[in-house]
Amino acid sequence: MAKGKDVQVVVILECTNCVRVRNSLNKESRGISRYITQKNRHNTPSRLELRKFCPYCYKHTIHGEIKK
């Protein structure tokens, strides 16, 4: 029997460092780095956090899952 197709969901990962800088009073950040990936809802029910390269910060930072 086939499983439902909604097990794999598309999520958007956003740089937490760029968001923090943009929300502060000095708006130094040029943009916010975002990645699109998939996750298995059954294996990882909580929010996903991965270390990815941010081209605006020029270093590897933690990218957290955001709502669509």
C-alpha positions in Angstrom: 0.0 0.0 0.0 1.4 3.4 -1.0 2.1 6.0 1.7 0.8 9.6 1.4 2.7 12.0 -0.7 2.7 14.6 2.1 5.5 12.9 4.1 8.2 14.9 2.3 7.6 18.6 2.7 9.4 21.6 1.1 10.9 23.9 3.7 12.7 27.3 3.5 15.9 27.8 5.5 16.8 31.4 6.4 20.1 32.8 7.8 19.5 33.6 11.5 22.5 36.0 11.6 21.2 38.2 8.7 17.7 38.4 10.2 19.1 39.5 13.5 21.3 42.2 11.9 18.4 43.4 9.7 16.0 43.6 12.7 18.5 45.7 14.7 18.7 49.5 14.4 21.6 49.5 12.0 20.6 48.1 8.7 24.0 46.9 7.5 22.9 43.6 5.9 22.5 43.6 2.1 20.1 40.8 2.1 18.9 37.5 3.7 20.3 34.2 2.6 17.6 31.6 1.9 17.8 27.9 0.9 15.0 25.6 -0.2 15.2 21.9 0.8 13.0 19.0 1.7 12.5 17.2 5.0 10.7 14.1 6.1 7.9 15.1 8.4 7.8 11.8 10.3 11.6 11.7 11.1 12.0 15.4 11.9 8.8 16.9 13.3 10.6 19.9 14.9 12.0 22.8 13.0 15.1 22.1 11.0 18.4 24.0 11.6 21.5 23.4 9.3 24.8 25.1 9.0 25.0 26.6 5.5 27.1 29.2 3.7 25.7 32.7 3.7 27.0 34.8 0.8 26.0 38.0 2.7 27.9 37.2 5.9 30.7 35.5 4.0 30.8 32.5 6.4 28.9 29.4 7.5 26.0 30.3 9.8 23.0 28.5 11.2 20.0 28.6 8.8 16.6 27.9 10.5 13.3 26.8 9.1 10.7 29.5 8.5 7.0 29.3 7.7 5.9 29.8 4.1 
